[in-house]
């Protein structure tokens, strides 16, 4: 343990940021959320108006920040994000919420109080693998990160408009970090925005 600490000091490995107030945490999460959308755009994870990443508000824990409906991922700024409560009402922001984003993410956030962020999109590789209705094979070093830590949600009923569908997705996800939504796409969660976004990116690559 002492050796590991000494090595970390020598290498100057950065740790997670520390904030003094909820306002500072909120601003950081919103900035990371906007950055994640820019990354998703760069990787081609944008499919029309489909796809969303959410971040739990640090103060109002039953609220989450999400992208506005109809805004391209590559244009989203922190100031464009909207705050939505678990009834689907836009509490802050001037844009409407994507109904599917609310139906899925609100139930995931309710079921997983440990989760800060969740990411879902219809990426090309993710959709292709999801059509098979099977988990990832642990055949590469990267894919092994998901071994016994992701689920397959096989009860696809079309575009998600009802929270009951979100509840079933959350139940299938369980305590895992990712889910393959059969005939739909991928869903990942994390204890910060960066984690949820990274798991999505590497899961899509594994697909």
C-alpha positions as CSV (number, residue, x, y, z in Angstrom):
1,X,0.0,0.0,0.0
2,X,2.8,2.4,0.9
3,X,4.6,1.5,-2.4
4,X,1.4,2.2,-4.4
5,X,1.0,5.6,-2.7
6,X,4.6,6.4,-3.3
7,X,4.2,5.5,-7.0
8,X,1.1,7.7,-7.3
9,X,3.0,10.6,-5.8
10,X,5.9,10.2,-8.3
11,X,3.5,9.8,-11.3
12,X,1.3,12.7,-10.1
13,X,-1.8,10.7,-11.1
14,X,-4.8,13.2,-11.1
15,X,-7.7,12.4,-8.8
16,X,-11.4,13.4,-9.2
17,X,-12.1,17.1,-8.8
18,X,-13.3,18.3,-5.4
19,X,-15.9,21.0,-5.1
20,X,-17.1,23.1,-2.1
21,X,-20.7,23.7,-3.1
22,X,-23.6,22.0,-4.9
23,X,-23.5,24.8,-7.4
24,X,-19.9,24.0,-8.3
25,X,-20.8,20.3,-8.7
26,X,-23.8,21.2,-10.9
27,X,-21.7,23.4,-13.2
28,X,-19.1,20.7,-13.5
29,X,-21.6,18.0,-14.3
30,X,-23.3,20.2,-16.9
31,X,-20.0,21.0,-18.6
32,X,-19.1,17.3,-18.7
33,X,-22.5,16.5,-20.1
34,X,-22.1,19.1,-22.9
35,X,-18.6,17.7,-23.6
36,X,-20.0,14.1,-23.7
37,X,-22.6,15.2,-26.3
38,X,-19.8,16.7,-28.4
39,X,-17.9,13.4,-28.2
40,X,-21.0,11.4,-29.1
41,X,-21.4,13.7,-32.2
42,X,-17.8,13.1,-33.1
43,X,-18.2,9.4,-32.9
44,X,-21.3,9.4,-34.9
45,X,-23.7,8.4,-32.2
46,X,-26.3,10.9,-33.2
47,X,-29.3,9.5,-35.0
48,X,-31.9,12.2,-35.8
49,X,-33.5,13.2,-32.5
50,X,-32.7,9.8,-30.9
51,X,-30.2,9.4,-28.0
52,X,-29.7,11.1,-24.7
53,X,-27.3,11.4,-21.8
54,X,-28.5,12.5,-18.3
55,X,-26.8,13.7,-15.1
56,X,-28.5,13.7,-11.7
57,X,-28.7,17.1,-10.1
58,X,-26.5,17.2,-7.0
59,X,-29.0,19.0,-4.8
60,X,-32.4,17.9,-6.2
61,X,-31.6,14.2,-6.4
62,X,-34.9,13.4,-8.1
63,X,-34.1,15.7,-11.0
64,X,-31.7,15.2,-13.9
65,X,-30.1,17.3,-16.6
66,X,-30.6,16.2,-20.2
67,X,-30.2,17.4,-23.8
68,X,-33.1,19.4,-25.3
69,X,-35.3,17.6,-27.8
70,X,-34.2,18.2,-31.4
71,X,-30.9,19.8,-30.7
72,X,-27.9,18.3,-32.5
73,X,-25.3,16.7,-30.2
74,X,-22.5,18.7,-31.8
75,X,-24.2,22.0,-30.9
76,X,-25.1,21.4,-27.3
77,X,-23.7,23.8,-24.7
78,X,-24.0,23.6,-20.9
79,X,-26.4,26.5,-21.0
80,X,-28.7,24.6,-23.4
81,X,-29.3,21.7,-21.0
82,X,-32.7,21.3,-19.4
83,X,-33.5,20.2,-15.8
84,X,-36.3,17.6,-15.6
85,X,-38.1,16.3,-12.6
86,X,-39.4,12.7,-12.2
87,X,-42.8,13.7,-13.4
88,X,-41.4,14.8,-16.8
89,X,-41.7,18.5,-16.2
90,X,-39.0,20.9,-17.4
91,X,-38.0,22.8,-14.3
92,X,-35.2,24.8,-15.8
93,X,-34.5,25.6,-19.5
94,X,-36.4,26.8,-22.5
95,X,-36.6,23.6,-24.6
96,X,-38.9,20.6,-24.5
97,X,-37.8,17.2,-23.2
98,X,-37.5,14.1,-25.3
99,X,-40.3,11.8,-24.1
100,X,-38.2,8.7,-24.6
101,X,-35.4,10.2,-22.5
102,X,-37.7,10.8,-19.7
103,X,-39.3,7.4,-19.9
104,X,-36.0,5.6,-19.8
105,X,-33.7,7.7,-17.7
106,X,-36.1,8.7,-15.0
107,X,-36.7,5.1,-14.1
108,X,-33.0,4.2,-14.3
109,X,-32.2,7.1,-11.9
110,X,-35.0,6.0,-9.5
111,X,-33.9,2.4,-9.5
112,X,-30.2,3.2,-9.2
113,X,-29.6,6.0,-6.6
114,X,-25.8,5.2,-6.9
115,X,-25.9,6.3,-10.6
116,X,-25.0,9.9,-11.4
117,X,-25.2,9.6,-15.2
118,X,-26.8,7.4,-17.9
119,X,-26.1,7.3,-21.6
120,X,-28.3,5.9,-24.4
121,X,-27.9,6.2,-28.2
122,X,-28.6,4.4,-31.4
123,X,-25.0,3.9,-32.6
124,X,-24.4,1.8,-35.7
125,X,-22.3,-0.9,-34.1
126,X,-24.5,-0.9,-31.0
127,X,-27.7,-1.3,-33.1
128,X,-26.1,-4.1,-35.2
129,X,-25.0,-6.1,-32.1
130,X,-28.3,-5.4,-30.3
131,X,-30.2,-7.1,-33.2
132,X,-28.6,-10.4,-32.2
133,X,-30.2,-10.3,-28.7
134,X,-27.1,-11.7,-27.0
135,X,-24.4,-10.4,-24.6
136,X,-21.0,-9.4,-25.7
137,X,-18.4,-12.2,-25.9
138,X,-15.4,-11.7,-23.6
139,X,-13.0,-12.2,-26.6
140,X,-11.0,-9.0,-26.3
141,X,-9.4,-7.2,-23.4
142,X,-11.8,-4.3,-23.8
143,X,-14.9,-6.5,-24.1
144,X,-13.9,-8.4,-20.9
145,X,-14.7,-5.2,-19.0
146,X,-18.3,-6.0,-19.5
147,X,-18.1,-9.7,-18.6
148,X,-21.0,-10.5,-16.3
149,X,-21.5,-6.8,-15.8
150,X,-24.1,-6.1,-18.6
151,X,-27.5,-7.3,-19.4
152,X,-29.7,-8.0,-22.5
153,X,-33.1,-6.4,-22.5
154,X,-35.1,-8.6,-24.9
155,X,-38.6,-7.1,-24.4
156,X,-38.5,-4.5,-27.1
157,X,-41.9,-3.0,-27.9
158,X,-40.9,0.0,-30.1
159,X,-40.2,3.6,-29.4
160,X,-40.2,4.1,-25.6
161,X,-43.0,6.5,-24.6
162,X,-44.2,4.9,-21.3
163,X,-42.4,4.8,-18.0
164,X,-43.4,1.2,-17.6
165,X,-41.0,0.4,-20.4
166,X,-38.3,2.4,-18.6
167,X,-39.0,0.4,-15.4
168,X,-38.5,-2.9,-17.3
169,X,-35.2,-1.6,-18.7
170,X,-34.1,-0.5,-15.3
171,X,-35.0,-4.0,-13.9
172,X,-33.1,-5.7,-16.6
173,X,-30.1,-3.5,-16.0
174,X,-30.1,-4.3,-12.3
175,X,-26.8,-3.4,-10.6
176,X,-24.8,-3.7,-13.8
177,X,-23.1,-0.9,-15.7
178,X,-24.6,-1.5,-19.1
179,X,-27.5,-3.1,-21.0
180,X,-28.0,-4.1,-24.6
181,X,-31.5,-3.1,-25.6
182,X,-32.4,-5.7,-28.3
183,X,-33.3,-4.2,-31.7
184,X,-32.8,-0.8,-30.1
185,X,-29.3,0.3,-28.9
186,X,-27.0,0.5,-25.9
187,X,-27.4,1.9,-22.4
188,X,-24.6,2.6,-19.9
189,X,-24.5,4.1,-16.5
190,X,-21.7,5.6,-14.3
191,X,-20.9,7.3,-11.1
192,X,-20.0,10.4,-13.1
193,X,-20.8,11.7,-16.6
194,X,-17.4,10.8,-17.9
195,X,-17.7,7.2,-16.7
196,X,-21.1,6.7,-18.4
197,X,-19.9,8.2,-21.6
198,X,-16.7,6.2,-21.6
199,X,-18.5,2.9,-21.0
200,X,-20.8,3.7,-23.9
201,X,-17.9,4.5,-26.3
202,X,-15.9,1.4,-25.4
203,X,-19.0,-0.8,-25.5
204,X,-19.9,0.4,-29.0
205,X,-16.3,-0.3,-30.1
206,X,-16.6,-3.8,-28.6
207,X,-19.8,-4.3,-30.5
